[in-house]
Amino acid sequence: MSGHGEMAFSCLGFMTKIKQEHKIVISTSIAVIIIWCVDAAYESFVSREGSFLHVLATVTGHGAFLRMVLTFSVLVFGVSIAHILSKQNHAEAVRNKKTTAIERSTDGIAIFDHEGNYIYANQSYATMNGYENPAEMMGKTLRQAYDEKELESLERICNTTRLENGQWRGELTAKRKNGSTYNQEASVSLLEDGSRVYIIRDITRRKRNEERLRQSERFLNMIFNSIRDPFCIIDNEFRIIRANAAYATLKRKTVDDLIGRKCHAVLENSDTVCEGCVVDKSFNSLDPCVKEKNIETADGSVSWVEIYTYPILEEDGTVSHIIEYTRDITERKRSEEEKHQLIVTLEHLSRTDGLTGLMNRRALTEILTYEADRARRFVSPLSLILCDIDGFKNINDTYGHNVGDRVLQSISATLKTLLRKTDTVGRYGGDEFMLILPETARKGANNLAGKLLAAMQDTDLNLPDGKPLRLSVSIGIAEPLENEEGIDALIKRADDAMYASKQRGKNRITFDKR
């Protein structure tokens, strides 16, 4: 294509882009020039008033006035037409934008005349109602969109609305082309000519989600109300937002007294969080916590409760709420205390001689083992005394076992009065007694043994026939050896020393000679 052709097409393209009102102004200007030239030509060639260029350039008198008036009139006319067309084009553009917005709106929009016939529907409206395009709906009525019950309701609404402000918003149940129904949020506006504008939105999914939420809430409420133990939910400002009747009863409040109030304020009358608060601990640790607490109940009795707290975490890891669950553990605590007392009793019985109340052989062996290890570790003195009642078999044979038991009890009582708090005494077996004396060397053990012999001489046991029974004991004393392991050898040496006292005439003290 030649350069002139390309230039022509370029000019044509440029001209097509120029707005219509601009074209009118340009055309008017050209018309003015043509009128000016025609008038000059007429005066030059017809009136013979001079050459064309001279007449065109020189304007005087009546001709000048006529040209000016004509030129001004054409210009005013052209500008007016251009202004009118500009306003029309602007209005058309605005209308096109609104139409496009309505057509592309995700909300369904339809217009019905006063008889309920469709006169307009956008694509969204048609799609929501099961039609491929709005053209299918033209000529149809509201009866295709709603059943009789909904139509009657709409008529009542519209009649009432007409008297108020001409608008109504609410929810309807609509019909699709295939007869299925869906939930619809509708806005109805009444126009002056009786026609109606419907703006609708399909809220079936929202209604389904709301119903699921209601079901979940009912389910949670059933669970909440079925909990018989005290139960509450506290937000991160320590406000109680849910509480069951059991919790209110425990706190001697009503549920209404608790809801919306800070727990430390309503329960403890305090402006700050209580010291040792397990709820506060859960907020800080982000973990479940538990605490046992002794409380006074509504009837004035004292009960033990166990308070459990469970944090509810947000997506960012912060705690939004705390679930507090309280369980009465009074019976459990009582059972634990009884079990503890039973264990203590059994332990006592397992370590105590039932007749004398002194420690038995098992307990004595454990204590002696501990003290011997301690004396060896710290290189401290330790003495072991074994004593045996003189003539005990003869007492049993002569006076009976009841008297023999009284003798054992009498000597046990005497031994208790002679010992320090750090000393240990027990019935080692039969009529033998063991005394463990920590931090006591040979001299101290001898002094204690002497006091025991003297105490026995001052002790008389009254027999059933009224005669007094004199008691005495034979005593053996031993100390641990430096390289001696265990306690068996120590006990054996003390026992040998005790029998040496018996062989030497009884009622005396003998030391292990090694």
C-alpha positions as CSV (number, residue, x, y, z in Angstrom):
1,M,0.0,0.0,0.0
2,S,1.3,3.5,-0.9
3,G,2.3,6.1,1.7
4,H,-0.8,8.3,0.7
5,G,-3.1,5.3,1.3
6,E,-1.7,4.6,4.7
7,M,-2.0,8.3,5.6
8,A,-5.6,8.3,4.5
9,F,-6.4,5.3,6.6
10,S,-4.6,6.8,9.6
11,C,-6.6,10.0,9.2
12,L,-9.8,8.0,8.9
13,G,-8.9,6.1,12.1
14,F,-8.2,9.3,13.9
15,M,-11.5,10.8,12.8
16,T,-13.4,7.8,14.0
17,K,-11.9,8.3,17.4
18,I,-13.0,11.9,17.7
19,K,-16.2,12.3,19.8
20,Q,-19.4,13.1,18.0
21,E,-19.8,16.5,19.6
22,H,-16.3,17.5,18.5
23,K,-17.2,16.5,15.0
24,I,-20.2,18.8,15.2
25,V,-18.1,21.7,16.3
26,I,-15.6,21.1,13.5
27,S,-18.4,20.8,11.0
28,T,-20.0,24.1,12.2
29,S,-16.6,25.8,11.9
30,I,-16.2,24.5,8.3
31,A,-19.8,25.7,7.6
32,V,-19.0,29.2,8.8
33,I,-16.0,29.3,6.5
34,I,-18.0,28.1,3.6
35,I,-20.8,30.7,4.2
36,W,-18.1,33.4,4.5
37,C,-16.5,32.2,1.2
38,V,-19.9,31.9,-0.7
39,D,-21.0,35.4,0.4
40,A,-17.6,36.8,-0.7
41,A,-17.9,35.0,-4.1
42,Y,-21.5,36.3,-4.6
43,E,-20.4,39.9,-3.9
44,S,-17.3,39.5,-6.2
45,F,-18.8,37.8,-9.2
46,V,-22.4,38.8,-9.1
47,S,-22.3,42.3,-7.6
48,R,-19.0,43.1,-9.2
49,E,-17.7,44.7,-6.1
50,G,-14.1,43.6,-6.5
51,S,-11.9,40.5,-6.7
52,F,-12.8,37.5,-4.6
53,L,-9.8,37.8,-2.3
54,H,-10.4,41.5,-1.9
55,V,-14.1,40.9,-0.9
56,L,-13.1,38.0,1.4
57,A,-10.6,40.1,3.2
58,T,-12.6,43.4,3.2
59,V,-16.0,43.4,4.9
60,T,-17.9,46.6,5.4
61,G,-21.4,47.8,5.8
62,H,-24.5,45.7,5.5
63,G,-22.6,42.7,4.2
64,A,-20.4,42.6,7.2
65,F,-23.3,42.7,9.6
66,L,-25.1,40.0,7.7
67,R,-22.1,37.7,7.6
68,M,-21.4,38.2,11.3
69,V,-25.0,37.5,12.3
70,L,-25.1,34.4,10.1
71,T,-21.8,33.2,11.3
72,F,-22.7,33.7,15.0
73,S,-26.1,31.9,14.5
74,V,-24.4,28.9,12.9
75,L,-21.8,28.8,15.6
76,V,-24.4,29.0,18.4
77,F,-26.5,26.3,16.8
78,G,-23.5,24.0,16.3
79,V,-22.3,24.5,19.9
80,S,-25.8,23.9,21.3
81,I,-26.2,20.7,19.3
82,A,-22.8,19.6,20.4
83,H,-23.6,20.3,24.1
84,I,-26.9,18.4,23.8
85,L,-25.3,15.4,22.2
86,S,-22.5,15.5,24.9
87,K,-25.1,15.3,27.7
88,Q,-27.0,12.5,25.8
89,N,-23.8,10.5,25.4
90,H,-22.8,11.0,29.0
91,A,-26.3,9.8,30.1
92,E,-26.1,6.9,27.7
93,A,-22.6,5.9,29.1
94,V,-23.9,6.1,32.7
95,R,-26.9,4.0,31.7
96,N,-24.7,1.5,30.0
97,K,-22.5,1.2,33.1
98,K,-25.5,0.7,35.3
99,T,-27.0,-1.9,32.9
100,T,-23.6,-3.7,32.8
101,A,-23.4,-3.7,36.6
102,I,-26.9,-5.1,36.9
103,E,-26.3,-7.7,34.2
104,R,-23.0,-8.8,35.9
105,S,-24.3,-8.6,39.4
106,T,-24.1,-11.8,41.4
107,D,-27.4,-10.9,43.0
108,G,-30.5,-11.8,41.1
109,I,-32.4,-8.7,39.9
110,A,-35.9,-8.8,38.3
111,I,-38.7,-6.4,37.6
112,F,-42.4,-7.4,37.6
113,D,-45.3,-5.3,36.4
114,H,-48.3,-4.6,38.6
115,E,-49.9,-7.9,37.5
116,G,-46.8,-9.9,38.5
117,N,-45.4,-10.6,35.0
118,Y,-41.7,-10.6,34.4
119,I,-40.6,-7.6,32.4
120,Y,-36.8,-7.9,33.2
121,A,-34.4,-10.4,34.7
122,N,-30.7,-10.5,34.8
123,Q,-28.6,-13.6,34.2
124,S,-28.0,-14.3,37.9
125,Y,-31.7,-14.2,38.6
126,A,-32.4,-16.7,35.8
127,T,-29.6,-19.0,37.0
128,M,-30.8,-19.0,40.6
129,N,-34.2,-20.0,39.4
130,G,-32.9,-22.8,37.1
131,Y,-33.2,-21.1,33.7
132,E,-30.4,-20.9,31.2
133,N,-31.0,-17.3,30.3
134,P,-33.5,-14.4,31.2
135,A,-35.3,-14.8,27.9
136,E,-36.9,-18.0,29.1
137,M,-38.5,-16.1,31.9
138,M,-40.2,-13.4,29.9
139,G,-43.9,-13.8,29.8
140,K,-43.9,-15.8,33.0
141,T,-45.3,-14.7,36.4
142,L,-44.4,-14.8,40.1
143,R,-46.3,-18.1,40.3
144,Q,-43.3,-19.7,38.6
145,A,-41.0,-18.5,41.4
146,Y,-43.1,-18.9,44.5
147,D,-45.9,-21.2,45.7
148,E,-49.3,-20.0,46.8
149,K,-48.4,-19.6,50.5
150,E,-45.4,-17.4,49.7
151,L,-47.4,-15.4,47.2
152,E,-50.1,-14.7,49.8
153,S,-47.4,-13.6,52.2
154,L,-45.8,-11.4,49.6
155,E,-49.1,-9.7,48.8
156,R,-49.7,-9.0,52.5
157,I,-46.2,-7.6,52.8
158,C,-46.5,-5.4,49.7
159,N,-49.8,-4.1,50.7
160,T,-48.4,-3.1,54.1
161,T,-45.2,-1.8,52.7
162,R,-47.0,0.4,50.2
163,L,-48.4,2.3,53.1
164,E,-45.0,2.6,54.8
165,N,-41.8,3.3,52.8
166,G,-42.2,1.2,49.7
167,Q,-39.5,-1.4,50.6
168,W,-39.3,-4.7,52.3
169,R,-36.4,-7.1,53.1
170,G,-36.7,-10.6,54.4
171,E,-36.4,-14.3,53.6
172,L,-38.5,-16.4,51.2
173,T,-38.7,-19.9,49.9
174,A,-38.5,-19.9,46.1
175,K,-39.1,-22.5,43.4
176,R,-36.7,-23.4,40.6
177,K,-37.7,-24.4,37.1
178,N,-37.4,-28.1,38.0
179,G,-39.7,-27.7,41.0
180,S,-36.9,-27.8,43.7
181,T,-36.9,-25.1,46.4
182,Y,-34.2,-23.0,47.9
183,N,-33.8,-20.3,50.6
184,Q,-33.8,-16.8,49.3
185,E,-33.0,-13.5,50.8
186,A,-35.1,-10.9,49.0
187,S,-35.4,-7.2,48.8
188,V,-38.7,-5.9,47.3
189,S,-39.2,-2.3,46.2
190,L,-42.5,-0.9,45.0
191,L,-42.5,1.6,42.2
192,E,-45.1,4.4,41.6
193,D,-46.7,2.5,38.6
194,G,-47.3,-0.6,40.8
195,S,-44.4,-2.6,39.4
196,R,-41.9,-4.3,41.7
197,V,-38.2,-4.7,41.7
198,Y,-36.9,-7.9,43.3
199,I,-33.3,-8.3,44.4
200,I,-32.6,-11.8,45.6
201,R,-29.7,-13.9,46.9
202,D,-29.5,-17.6,47.3
203,I,-28.8,-18.3,51.0
204,T,-29.4,-22.1,50.9
205,R,-25.8,-22.8,51.9
206,R,-25.9,-20.1,54.6
207,K,-29.1,-21.5,56.0
208,R,-27.7,-25.0,56.0
209,N,-24.6,-23.8,57.8
210,E,-26.8,-21.9,60.3
211,E,-28.8,-25.0,60.9
212,R,-25.7,-27.1,61.4
213,L,-24.5,-24.4,63.8
214,R,-27.8,-24.5,65.7
215,Q,-27.6,-28.3,65.8
216,S,-24.0,-28.1,67.1
217,E,-25.0,-25.5,69.7
218,R,-27.9,-27.7,70.8
219,F,-25.6,-30.7,71.0
220,L,-23.0,-28.7,73.0
221,N,-25.8,-27.4,75.3
222,M,-27.0,-31.0,75.9
223,I,-23.5,-32.0,76.8
224,F,-23.1,-28.9,78.9
225,N,-26.3,-29.4,80.8
226,S,-25.7,-33.2,81.2
227,I,-22.5,-32.5,83.3
228,R,-23.5,-32.9,86.9
229,D,-20.2,-31.8,88.3
230,P,-19.5,-28.0,88.6
231,F,-18.4,-26.7,85.2
232,C,-17.7,-23.2,83.8
233,I,-16.0,-21.4,80.9
234,I,-13.8,-18.3,81.6
235,D,-12.6,-15.9,78.9
236,N,-9.1,-14.3,78.8
237,E,-10.3,-11.4,80.9
238,F,-11.4,-13.8,83.7
239,R,-15.1,-13.3,83.0
240,I,-17.4,-16.3,83.4
241,I,-19.3,-16.7,80.2
242,R,-20.9,-20.1,80.9
243,A,-21.7,-21.9,84.1
244,N,-24.0,-24.8,85.0
245,A,-26.3,-25.0,88.0
246,A,-23.9,-27.3,89.8
247,Y,-21.1,-24.7,89.6
248,A,-23.4,-21.9,90.9
249,T,-24.6,-24.1,93.8
250,L,-21.0,-24.9,94.7
251,K,-20.2,-21.2,94.8
252,R,-23.4,-20.4,96.6
253,K,-24.5,-18.1,93.8
254,T,-27.1,-18.2,91.0
255,V,-26.1,-18.7,87.4
256,D,-27.2,-15.1,86.6
257,D,-25.0,-13.8,89.4
258,L,-22.0,-15.3,87.7
259,I,-22.4,-14.8,84.0
260,G,-20.4,-11.8,82.6
261,R,-18.6,-11.1,85.8
262,K,-14.9,-11.6,86.6
263,C,-14.5,-14.8,88.7
264,H,-12.2,-13.2,91.3
265,A,-14.6,-10.3,91.8
266,V,-17.9,-12.3,92.1
267,L,-16.4,-15.3,94.0
268,E,-13.7,-13.7,96.2
269,N,-14.7,-10.0,96.1
270,S,-11.2,-9.1,94.9
271,D,-10.1,-6.7,92.3
272,T,-7.1,-8.9,91.3
273,V,-6.5,-12.5,90.3
274,C,-6.4,-14.8,93.3
275,E,-3.0,-16.0,94.5
276,G,-2.3,-19.5,93.2
277,C,-5.2,-19.3,90.7
278,V,-5.2,-22.5,88.6
279,V,-7.0,-20.6,85.8
280,D,-4.2,-18.0,85.6
281,K,-1.7,-20.8,85.6
282,S,-3.3,-22.4,82.5
283,F,-3.4,-19.0,80.8
284,N,0.3,-18.6,81.4
285,S,1.4,-22.2,80.7
286,L,-1.0,-22.9,77.8
287,D,-1.4,-26.4,79.4
288,P,-4.1,-28.2,81.3
289,C,-3.6,-27.8,85.1
290,V,-5.1,-29.4,88.2
291,K,-5.3,-28.2,91.8
292,E,-6.8,-29.7,95.0
293,K,-8.6,-27.4,97.4
294,N,-10.4,-27.6,100.7
295,I,-13.7,-25.7,100.6
296,E,-16.7,-25.0,102.7
297,T,-19.9,-26.1,101.1
298,A,-23.4,-24.5,101.2
299,D,-24.5,-26.7,104.2
300,G,-21.4,-25.6,106.2
301,S,-19.5,-28.9,105.8
302,V,-15.9,-29.1,104.5
303,S,-15.2,-30.9,101.3
304,W,-12.2,-31.5,99.1
305,V,-12.4,-30.6,95.4
306,E,-10.1,-31.2,92.5
307,I,-10.1,-28.3,90.0
308,Y,-9.1,-29.1,86.4
309,T,-8.5,-26.4,83.8
310,Y,-8.2,-26.9,80.0
311,P,-7.1,-24.0,77.7
312,I,-8.8,-23.3,74.4
313,L,-6.2,-22.1,71.9
314,E,-6.6,-19.7,69.0
315,E,-4.9,-20.3,65.7
316,D,-2.0,-18.0,66.7
317,G,-1.4,-20.1,69.9
318,T,-2.9,-17.7,72.4
319,V,-5.5,-18.9,74.9
320,S,-9.0,-17.4,74.4
321,H,-10.9,-19.3,77.1
322,I,-10.3,-21.7,80.0
323,I,-12.7,-24.6,80.8
324,E,-12.8,-25.2,84.5
325,Y,-14.1,-28.5,85.7
326,T,-14.5,-29.2,89.5
327,R,-14.9,-32.6,91.0
328,D,-15.7,-33.5,94.6
329,I,-13.0,-35.8,95.8
330,T,-14.0,-35.8,99.5
331,E,-14.7,-39.5,99.5
332,R,-11.4,-40.2,97.6
333,K,-9.5,-38.1,100.1
334,R,-11.1,-39.9,102.9
335,S,-10.3,-43.2,101.3
336,E,-6.7,-42.1,100.7
337,E,-6.4,-41.0,104.3
338,E,-7.9,-44.3,105.6
339,K,-5.5,-46.1,103.3
340,H,-2.6,-44.0,104.6
341,Q,-3.6,-44.7,108.1
342,L,-3.9,-48.4,107.4
343,I,-0.4,-48.4,105.8
344,V,1.0,-46.5,108.8
345,T,-0.7,-49.0,111.1
346,L,0.5,-52.0,109.2
347,E,4.0,-50.5,109.1
348,H,3.9,-49.9,112.8
349,L,2.7,-53.4,113.4
350,S,5.3,-54.8,111.1
351,R,8.0,-53.0,113.2
352,T,6.5,-53.2,116.6
353,D,6.3,-56.0,119.2
354,G,2.7,-56.4,120.1
355,L,3.2,-57.3,123.7
356,T,5.7,-54.6,124.8
357,G,5.1,-51.9,122.3
358,L,8.9,-51.8,121.6
359,M,10.4,-52.2,118.2
360,N,10.7,-55.8,117.0
361,R,13.6,-57.7,115.6
362,R,13.1,-56.6,112.0
363,A,13.0,-52.9,112.9
364,L,16.0,-53.3,115.2
365,T,18.0,-55.0,112.4
366,E,17.2,-52.1,110.0
367,I,18.2,-49.4,112.5
368,L,21.3,-51.1,113.5
369,T,22.4,-51.6,109.9
370,Y,21.9,-47.9,109.3
371,E,23.7,-46.8,112.4
372,A,26.6,-49.1,111.8
373,D,27.1,-47.8,108.3
374,R,26.8,-44.2,109.6
375,A,29.4,-44.8,112.4
376,R,31.8,-46.4,109.9
377,R,31.3,-43.5,107.3
378,F,31.7,-40.7,109.9
379,V,34.1,-42.6,112.2
380,S,31.8,-42.0,115.1
381,P,31.3,-44.2,118.2
382,L,28.4,-46.8,118.4
383,S,27.5,-49.2,121.2
384,L,25.2,-52.2,121.1
385,I,23.7,-53.6,124.3
386,L,21.9,-57.0,124.6
387,C,20.3,-57.9,127.9
388,D,18.4,-61.0,128.9
389,I,16.0,-61.5,131.8
390,D,17.5,-63.7,134.5
391,G,15.5,-66.8,135.3
392,F,12.7,-65.9,132.9
393,K,11.9,-69.6,132.0
394,N,11.5,-70.4,135.6
395,I,9.1,-67.5,136.1
396,N,7.0,-68.7,133.2
397,D,7.0,-72.3,134.5
398,T,6.3,-71.2,138.1
399,Y,3.8,-68.4,137.7
400,G,2.5,-68.9,134.2
401,H,2.8,-66.9,131.0
402,N,0.6,-64.1,132.2
403,V,3.1,-63.2,134.8
404,G,5.9,-63.7,132.2
405,D,4.1,-61.2,130.0
406,R,3.9,-58.7,132.9
407,V,7.6,-59.1,133.5
408,L,8.4,-58.3,129.8
409,Q,6.1,-55.2,129.9
410,S,7.6,-54.0,133.2
411,I,11.2,-54.2,131.9
412,S,10.1,-52.5,128.6
413,A,8.7,-49.6,130.5
414,T,11.9,-49.3,132.6
415,L,14.0,-49.3,129.5
416,K,12.0,-46.5,127.9
417,T,12.7,-44.3,130.8
418,L,16.4,-44.7,130.6
419,L,17.0,-44.0,126.9
420,R,17.8,-40.7,125.1
421,K,15.7,-39.6,122.0
422,T,18.5,-40.8,119.7
423,D,18.7,-44.2,121.3
424,T,16.7,-47.2,120.2
425,V,15.3,-50.1,122.3
426,G,13.4,-53.1,121.2
427,R,12.5,-56.7,121.9
428,Y,15.0,-58.8,120.0
429,G,13.3,-62.1,120.7
430,G,11.9,-64.0,123.7
431,D,13.2,-62.3,126.8
432,E,16.1,-60.6,125.1
433,F,16.2,-56.8,124.6
434,M,18.5,-54.8,122.3
435,L,19.6,-51.2,122.9
436,I,21.3,-49.2,120.1
437,L,23.3,-46.2,121.3
438,P,24.6,-43.9,118.5
439,E,27.4,-41.5,119.3
440,T,28.0,-43.5,122.5
441,A,31.4,-45.1,123.4
442,R,32.2,-47.9,125.9
443,K,32.0,-45.6,128.9
444,G,28.6,-44.2,128.1
445,A,27.2,-47.6,127.3
446,N,28.6,-48.8,130.7
447,N,26.9,-46.0,132.5
448,L,23.5,-46.7,130.9
449,A,23.9,-50.5,131.6
450,G,24.6,-49.6,135.3
451,K,21.5,-47.5,135.5
452,L,19.5,-50.4,134.1
453,L,20.8,-52.8,136.7
454,A,20.0,-50.4,139.4
455,A,16.5,-49.8,138.1
456,M,15.9,-53.5,138.0
457,Q,16.9,-53.8,141.7
458,D,14.4,-51.1,142.5
459,T,11.6,-52.8,140.5
460,D,9.4,-55.3,142.3
461,L,6.6,-57.1,140.5
462,N,3.6,-58.1,142.7
463,L,2.5,-61.7,142.1
464,P,-1.1,-62.9,142.4
465,D,-0.4,-64.3,145.9
466,G,0.9,-60.8,147.0
467,K,4.5,-61.7,147.1
468,P,7.0,-59.4,145.4
469,L,9.0,-60.7,142.5
470,R,12.6,-59.4,142.2
471,L,13.9,-58.9,138.6
472,S,17.4,-58.7,137.2
473,V,19.0,-58.8,133.8
474,S,22.4,-59.9,132.4
475,I,24.0,-57.4,130.0
476,G,26.5,-57.7,127.1
477,I,28.0,-54.7,125.3
478,A,29.9,-54.6,122.0
479,E,31.3,-52.0,119.6
480,P,31.8,-52.3,115.8
481,L,35.3,-53.2,114.7
482,E,37.1,-51.1,112.2
483,N,37.1,-53.7,109.3
484,E,33.9,-55.4,110.3
485,E,31.2,-55.6,107.6
486,G,27.6,-56.1,108.3
487,I,25.9,-56.4,111.7
488,D,25.8,-60.1,112.3
489,A,29.3,-60.3,113.8
490,L,28.5,-57.3,116.0
491,I,25.3,-58.9,117.3
492,K,27.2,-62.2,117.9
493,R,29.8,-60.5,120.0
494,A,27.3,-58.6,122.1
495,D,25.3,-61.9,122.5
496,D,28.4,-63.7,123.6
497,A,29.2,-61.0,126.2
498,M,25.6,-61.2,127.5
499,Y,25.9,-65.0,128.1
500,A,29.3,-64.4,129.7
501,S,27.4,-62.2,132.3
502,K,25.0,-65.1,132.9
503,Q,27.9,-67.6,133.4
504,R,29.5,-65.2,135.8
505,G,26.5,-65.1,138.1
506,K,23.9,-63.0,136.3
507,N,22.8,-59.5,137.1
508,R,26.0,-58.0,135.7
509,I,27.6,-56.3,132.7
510,T,30.2,-57.8,130.4
511,F,32.1,-56.1,127.6
512,D,33.2,-57.8,124.4
513,K,36.9,-58.2,124.8
514,R,37.9,-57.8,121.2
